[in-house]
Amino acid sequence: MRTLIASRWFDGERYHATPVSIVIDGGRIADVIPGERDAGDTQRCAFVMPGLVEAHCHLFLDGGELDLGVRTRYLDAPFANMMDVARGNVARTLARGISLVRDAGDRYGINHAIRSESASLEVRSAGIALRRPKRYGAFIAREVATLDDALAAVSELAETIDDLKIIETGIIDFESGTVKGDPQFDLDSLKLIVRRARDAGIRSFAHCSGTEGIAVAVEAGVDSIEHGFFMTGDILRRMADRGTAWVPTFSPVHFQWQAPEVAGWSPQTVAKLRGILDAHEEHVALAAQLGVNLVAGSDAGSPGVEHGAGLIDELFHFLRCGMTMEQTLRTATSRPRRLWGAEPADIRKGNRVNLAQFDADPFDDPRNLRKAAGVMRAAS
């Protein structure tokens, strides 16, 4: 039995500006005692909260690599090389206080392999996503030409995946400020795909931007909209009514705006990027007001979005939208775990130990979110 004493803490829902003694026995929280209770084998930290959750990442990709030629050639790299990259990303993730990630797809099986070998970081793996032939998503998805193909793929994937990833739209054309192409799956097809997954006990999430594609995905019943640029108030109200989650992933677009020289964007494109981000901030703020299930995910692995650091950046984006620190931390602790049916990590008596320790209190200064001291997580 040992005790972790924290000067201040966030339990997963609420902030406490007073000390707490967390008694740990056999990998579980045996007691949560107000104040400082020194019980011999004692560890101290300035601030503690549940281990953070990164809801959208690609562990096989190196977000720090900005050369597009190198990134393209990497997609033909040997499996062992990709595993080395993923292991490095696991270490970076843990160093930021993150104990659970949802890998949002790769066609190589790296996410499943890391899920199997990682004892320190919990990985939810979407395996390989679904896309229409010759449409966006080749590096993370398999092609399904017909509805029967799609339904058969869902049944097959359900045996090994934790969540089903669907590529519903293309990516954003930053120069025109629009989403490329029409939605990949129509409403009737997507409804049946989502239902097949649900019947197999699998939640679904959709790569989706653009008003038309988002509206189809929400109406089809996907559990989560990923990215969701060009959102509308009407769609957000529908999402609030249905309980649809939204992972807004500011970070990849923000990097394109912040470092336009990497892609060689013109001043006109930079202005479009800023407009896209401003509208996104407005819609995230509205989503918070409406009670939409906002969840933090950075799309780590995208150019300029490094694993671990990207999730912390995403929390700062939420804060810039006017969300409180409590609201923001819920998006990356208690809420995703609840929505996914994952084991809770709230600091409560009886819960398995899953704690992120920090050297300073982020409620004093949000920059302290960058001062993680480590993760304490009992093996499942």
N, C-alpha and C positions, 0 to 999 in steps of 0.2 A: 504493500500500500504506500502511495506517495501523494504529495499535495502540490498543486500548482497555485501560487498566489499571484493574482494580477491586480494591479492598482486600479484599473478600470476595465470594463468589459461590455461586449455586445452579445446577448444571448441567442441571437438569430432573429429576434423580433424587436427587442428593446435595448436601449443603451443604459448602462449603469455607471454613474460617475463616482462610484465608491468601490473599495477593495472587495475582492471575493477570494475564497479559498475553495478550489476544486479538488475534491478528494477522489483519487483514482485507484481502482482495485480490479485486477483481472481484465484490464482493457476497457472497463466501463466506468462511468462517472458514479461513484458510490454516494457522493453528497455534494451539494453546492451550499457553502456556508458564507453568509455575509461577514465581511471583515477579514482580518488576517489571523489564520489559525495555523501556526507553525507546528507541523507534526513530524519533525525529525528529517525524513527524506523529502526535502522541500526544494522546489524550483520557483523562481520569481520572474515575472515579466511586467512590462509597463501596461500592456493591453492584450487582451485575448478575445477571440471570437471563433465561431465555427469555421472550419476550413473552407476556403473560397471555392467557387464553382466557375469554371470556364465552359460556357454552354455551346460554343461553336469554334472549333479549331481543326487544323489538319496537321497531325503530328509528323507526317512524313515530309512536310515542307519546311524549309528554312526561311522564316520571314526576314532575316537579316540580309539575305542575298538579294541584291537589287539589280544585278545584271540580267536582263531578260533572256539573253542568249544562254547564259549559264543555267538559268532556271529551266529553259526549254530542254537543254541537253540532259539535265538531271532526270527528267521524266523517263529516260532510257537507262538510268543507272542500275547497277546490280542491286538485288534485294538486300544484301548485307550492308551496302553503303546507305541505303535508305533507313535501315534499322539503326545504324549508328547515328544518323541525323535525328531520328525519332527519340533515341535514348538521351541525346543531348537536350532535346526539347522537353523531355520529362524532367530532367534536372533543373532546367530554367523555370519550369512551371512550379515545381515544389519550392524553389527558392523565393517565390513571390507569395507563399502562403496558400497556394491552390492545392486542394487535395482530391478534386474530382473534375474530370473534363469529359465533354461529349465530343468525340471525334466525328466530324461531319462528312466523312467519306473519302475513300481513295480506292483506286482500282487494283492496287497491288497487294492488299491484305496486310499492310503494315499496322493498321489500327487494331485488327484482330490479334496480331502477333504481340503487340505491345500490351494489349489488354491481358493476354495470357501470362506474360512474363513479369509485369510490373507489380511488385508487392507494396510499394510506397505510394504510388499514385493510382487512384481508381479511375478506370477508363470505361466510358460507355461508347460502344462502337456501332456506327451505322454501316460498317462494312462498305459495300459499293452501292452508290445511289442509282436511281432510274432516270433515264432520259430518252427522248425520241431520237431516231436515227439522224445522224449528221447535224444534230443540234448541240448547243453549248453543254459542256460538262464532260468531255471525253476523259479528262485526267482523274475524275472521281466517280464516273457512272458507267453503267452498262446500257446498251441500246435495247429498247423494247419496241418492236415495229407495230404490234397490234395490241388491242386490249387483252386478248387471251395471253399474249406473251407477257404483258405486264402483270396480270393476275398470277400466272404461273411463277414469275420471278418473285413476287411477294411471298408466295407460299414457300418457295425454296429458301429465300433469304431469312424468313422468319425463324428458321431453325438455328441461326447463328447470330443474328443482329440484336442489338438492344433497342434500336429505333430505326424507322424507315425514312431514308432521305429521298425526296423527289425533286428533280430539277424542273420547276414549272415555267421559268422564264429564262431569257438570256441575261447578259450582263449589261451594265450601263455604258452607252456610248457617250463619253464625257464631252466630246467635241460638239455633239448635237444636243446633249442634255436629255436624252431619251433612252428607253430600254430597247435593246436590239430584238426584233422579231416578235411574233405573236406568242401567246402562251403555248407551251408544249402539249399539255393535256387539256381537253375540253372538260366542262363541268361534269357531264355524265360519266366520263371515263375516270376522272379523278375521284369522284364519289365512290365508285366501285373499288378503286385501288385502296382508298383510305379505309373503306369498310372491310376489305379483305385483311388488311393489316390489323385492324381493331379486333376482328374475329379471332386472329391469331395471338391477341394480347400484346400487340406492338403499337406504340405511338408513332405518329408520322410528323415529319417537319419538311417544309418546302422552301427551297431556294427560290425567292420570289421578289421581284420589284416591278413597279409599274402598276397603275391603277387597275387595269383589266386583269392582269395575272393575279394580283393580290385578292381581288374580289372573287375570282373563281376559286382560289385556294381556300379562302375563308368559308365560302358557301359550301364547298365540298367537304368541309369538316376536318381539315388538317389541324393537328394539335398546336402547331407553332409556325409562324411566319418568320423566315430568316431573311435579314436585310430589310426588306420592306420599304425601299426608297420610293418616293412619289405616293406616299400614303395619303388618305383623305380622312376627314372627320367622320363622314358617314360610315366608312369601313371600320374605323376605330370603335364607333358605337356598336356596330355589329359584333366586333371581336369581344367587346366588353360583355355583351349579352350572352355570347356563346362560350366565353371562357377561353378563347383562343389566345395563346401566348405570342409574344413578339420579342425577337432577338434582333435589335436594330443595327448592330455591327457598324458603328460609326468609323472605326479605325482605318479600314482600307481606303475609304474615300477621303478621309481627313488627311492621310499620308499623301495622296495624290495632290491635294490642295497645298499641303505644307511644303512639299518638295517637288514642285512641278518640273524642275530641271531633270529629274530622273527619267521621266517619260518625254521630256521636251514639249510640255504643254505651252500653248500660246497664252498671252494675257486674256484673250477672250474665253478660252477654255477654263482658265483659273477662275474667272468670274462665274462661269456656269457651275463649277465645282462648289464655290462658296454659296451660290444660291441653293444648290441641292442640299448642302449641309445645313443651311439656315432653315429651310423648310422641314428637314428631318428633325431638327431640334424642336421646332414648334409642334410637330406632331407627337414627338415623344413626351413633351410637356403635357399636351392634351390627353395622351394615353394615360399618363399618371393620374390626371384629374378624373378621368372616366373609370378608373379601376381596371384597366387592361393589365393582364399578367406580363409585365415587362421583365425580361430576363437578360442578364449580361453575358454577352459573347462577343469576341473580338475578331473572329475569322483569322486567328493567328496562323501564320504560315504564308499569308498573302504578302506581297512586297511591302516592306516597311513595317510589318506587324509581327513583332517577335513574340514567341511564346512566353507566357508569364507576364511580361511587361505590357503586352497588348490588353490583357484583361484589366489591369490597373488603369490604363489609359481609358478604357471603356467606362469605368466607374466615374472618371473625371468628366466624361461627356455627359453622363446622367446628371451629375452635379451642376454642370453648366445649363442644363435644361430646367433648373430650378427645383430639382428633387432634393429632399433632405438627405443627410447622411444615413439615417435609419432606413429610409425608403431605398436608397441606393444599395446599401449592404444587403437588404432582403433580396434584391435581384440576383445576388451572387452567393447566397447562403441558403436560407430556408426555402425560398420560393421554388427554385429549380428542383431541389430534392423532393419537395411535396408534389409538384406537377409530374415528375417522372416516376413517382412511387419508389424513390430511392430511400435508403435508410436515413432517418433524420440525424442531423449533426448538431442540433440546437444544444446549448449548454443546459442540460436538464438531468436530474438524477435518473439513472438507469440507462441513458443513452450510451452508445459506444463512443469512446474517445476519438474525436476528430476535430482538432483545434489548430488554429493559426495564431502564432504569437508574434507580437510586434514590439519594437523598441520604443515606440511613442504612440500616443493616442490620436487617431485620425479625426476624432471629434474636436480636438483642440486645433488641429491643422490638417486638412485633407492630404497634404504632401506626405504625412506620416504613413499613408497607405503604401508608400514605396520603401518602408523600413521594416519589412517582414524579417522575423528572427528565426522562423522555422515552422514546420508542421509536426504535430504530434497526433499520430493516427494509429489506432489499434487495428491489427489485421482482422479481416472479416472471417 
